[in-house]
Amino acid sequence: VRETWPRTTKVYCHPSKDWPDEPDIVERVRVRSCVRRGAAIDLVLDRGRENRSQFVFARARGRDVIFWQSARTTRQARPNVAVPTTRASGQVLEILVDSHERYGWRFTAQQATTRRQALPAGDYAVERDGRIVAAVERKSLADLVSTMTSGKLRYLLAALADVPRAALVVEDRYSAIFKVTFTRPAVVAEGLAEAQVRFPHVPIVFAETRPLAQEWTYRFLGAALAHDRDHDAADTLAALLPTAGPVPPAPSTAAEIRAWAVANGYAIAPKGRIPHDIAAAFDAAHSTGG
């Protein structure tokens, strides 16, 4: 490894069959969070600078590879998927349309096919291996307000929250709720805010127009399907990696050695280097549990 942090370029991580019994510890930093998201592992360290990075499982020249990268070295990781142009995440989608959906989107301007069937949540969805991986509920502004004031919005969002990826898309702009005349706009705004706080993983998206709402849904469903495939591909690669052994304890600090020396009757200066004989005595005492 040329660097201890991906500052100027991605760091290639070579897969190893065996975890060494005594790994070479280059640096120790506390970890604030380490979360797997699809084909990437987002790592946040507990320090002010150079604290956010990710390990990406990908394929290069026909083989599985792992890269360590930061925001400086890449704009956005897109592992295991083609760069989207006109297609959603490089694929032709089969979009499931709820059998109860009336006057719905046809996706004629997108590279997608549709199939009607009863959906457990949402009006549009994509599936993989018979499993719903993403769903979108479509609402006009009037329908959204009616659903919210009748108390049904909470149950609708609860059903969407059970889907791995879900969203509610409105065929209007947010400013339109303040032009509503059949109920107080403040009630609508407050209700939407409360609903979003209660269900933070189900975004409520105001897409401005019906065509834009359809386009957003098409892209969202395509990205969700690609993400699900990435996750499985990364699972396959991760299963081949060795299990890391325990990390050896960090070496004792000079302050700890001085405190031990004073407690055990050794004469030691409050500052400066630790004498060799005291360091050796400290190591001998702790290697025998003393």
N, C-alpha and C positions, 0 to 999 in steps of 0.2 A: 504494500500500500504506500503510495507516494505521499499522501496527506492524512492527517488525523481528522479532517473534516472536508466534505465536498465543496470547496470554495470556488474553484474555477472549472471543474469538470466532474462528471459523474465518476464514482469510484466503483470499479468492477469487483464483485465479491465472488471469488472462486469457490464452487461447492467442494466440500471435503467429506470424505466417507467417515472419518473418525474425528471426534473431538479430543484434542490433546489433554493428557492428564494434568499437565502444568502449562496452561495457556500463558502467553506473553502479555501481561497487562501493560498497555501503553498509557492509558489514562482512565481515571475513575470519575464519573459524573452521575449525580442522582437523576433518576428518570421521573419526570412529572406524569407522563402518560405514554402508553404504547398500545395502539389500537390497530387491528387489522381491518382494512376496508377494501374489499374486492381483492385485486392482485397487488395491493400495496400495503405496507405496514407504516403507519404514521408514528414517528418518534418525536417526543417533545422532552427536552432536557431541562433540568432545574437550574438554569443560569440565564443571565441577561442577554448575551450575544451568542450567535451560532447555536441556537437551541431547537430549531425546527428542521426536520429532515424526514426522508422516507426511504424505505427499502422497497424496490419494485421488482416483482417477478415478471419476466418478459421472455420473448423468444427473439434470438438474433442469429441469422444464418442457419436456421433449422435446428438450433439447440436451445435448451433452457438456460437462462442466465439470470443473475440477480445484480441490480445496480443500487448503489447508495447515492442519493441525490438530495439537493436542497433547492430552495426557490431560486437561487442564483444560477444554478446549472441547468434548470429546465423550467419552462413556463407551466407546463401541466403534463402529468404522467398519463399516457393512454396505453397501458399495457394490454397486449393480446387482442387489440382491435385495430381495424383499418381506420385511417383518417377519414372522417365523414366529409362528403362533398354534398351531393343531393340526397343520398340515402341516409336514413337515421342510423348512425354508428355503423355505416358500411353494410347494411343488410336490407333486404326486402321483408317488411314486417307482415305477419298475419295478426291483425287486430281483432280481438273478440269484442262484439257489440252486444250489450245486454238486450235480451229479447223484449224487454218492456220499454226500451228507448224509442221515443217518438221524434220524428223529424231530426234525426241524428246526423252526425258527420259521415261522409262517405269516403273521405281521404282520396278523392280522385286526382288531386294535384300532387299527391305524394306517392312514393313507390311502396304501396301497401295493398294488401287484400284484407277483406273483412269477412267475418263469420259470426252469425248471430247465435247466441245461446244464453241461458240464464247465468248471471254472474252473482256471486255471493256479496260483492261490494263493487260500487262504481258502475259507470256506464260503458267504459272502454277498458280493455285489459290486454295483457300479453301473457302467454304461458310458456313453460318449458318443461318437457317431460310430464305433461299433464298437471303441472303445478302453477298456479297464478303467481307471477313474480312482481307484477305492477298493475295498478288500476288508477283510473282517473274518473272523477265525477264531474259531469258538465252541468253548468247552471247559467241561465240567463239572469240578469239582475233582478227582475221581478220574481223569478222562481227562487233565487237565493234569499231574498227578503221574506217571502212567504214561508219558506222552510225554516228560517230562523225565528220568526215571530210565532210560529206554531209550535216551537219547541222540538222540532224534528232534526234540526241541524246537529245537535249533540250526538244523537244516535247514528246519524249518517257518518259523521266523522269517526265515531267509535268503530264502526264496521270497516272503514277505510284503514284505520290504525292497525287492524289485524293483518293487513297485506304488507309484505316486505317493503314495497315502495308504493306510495299513493299520494294523490294530490286532488284538490278541488279547484277547477278552473272556471272562471267567470267570463262570460262573453261581453265584457264591458270594462270601462276604466274605473279606478277607485273613486275618482271625483264624482262619478255619477250617483253614488249613494247619497250625496248631500243635495241632490235634486229630486229625491223621492218625495212624492206628495201624499201617498196613502198611509204613511207612518212617519214618525219623527226621525230625521236623519241621525240624530245623536244616538237613538236607540239602536239603529242598525250598526253604526260605527262601534259602539260599545260592545254589542253582541258579537261582532266579528273579532274584536280584540280578545274578548274572553274566550271565544272558541279556539283561537290560535294559540293562546297560552295553555289551554287545557289539552290541546292535541298538537304539540310543537313539531311532531314528525310528519304531520299531514299539512303541507303548505297550502294556503288559499291564495291562488294566483289570479290577479286581474289582468287579462290578456288583451284588453281594449276592444277587440272586434271578434266576430265569430271566426273568420278565416285565421286570424292570429292565434286564437284559442285552439283551433284544430291543429295548426302547425306546432304550437308548443306541446300539445299532447302527443303528437307524432314523435317529436324529438325526445320527449321525456320517456315514453314507452320504449323507444329504441335504445336509449342510454341505459335504462334499467335492465333490459334483456342482455345487453352486452356486459354490464356489470356482473350479472349473475353468472354468465359464462366465464368471465375473468376469475371470479371467486373459485369456481370449480377447478379451473386450470391451475390456479395458485395452490389449491389444496393438493393437487397431484404432485406438484413440485415440492411443496413443503413436506409431504410425507416421505420423500426420498432423502431429506436432510437429516443428519445425525442429531440426537438429543444432546443438548449442551450439558456438560457436567457442572458441578458446583464451582462457583467462583471462589478462589482462595481469599481469605480475609485480607483486608488492607493492612499494610505495614504500620506499625505503631509510630506515633508522632514523637518528636523530640520532647514535647511537653509531657506526654505520658511516660516516657522513659525517665525524665527528671523526677516526676512525682514518685515513681517506683523507687528510684535510687535514694531519694530523701527518706522515704518510708522504711527503707531497709538499711539505713545507716551509712550510705556512701556519701563521700564528700564530692559535690559537683557544683560547678558555677551556674548561676541562674541564666546565663546566656552563653552563646558560642556553640562550638561543635561538641557532640557527645563523645567523651573519651572512649577509645576502642575497648578497654577492659570492662567499662560499665555496660556498653552495648552488648558485649559478649556475655556478661553475667545476666543481663536482662533476657537475652535470647535463650540462654541455658535454663533459666528459671521458668520461663513460659513454655519451653518445649517439654518440660517435665511436669507442667501443671502448677508450678510454684508461683 
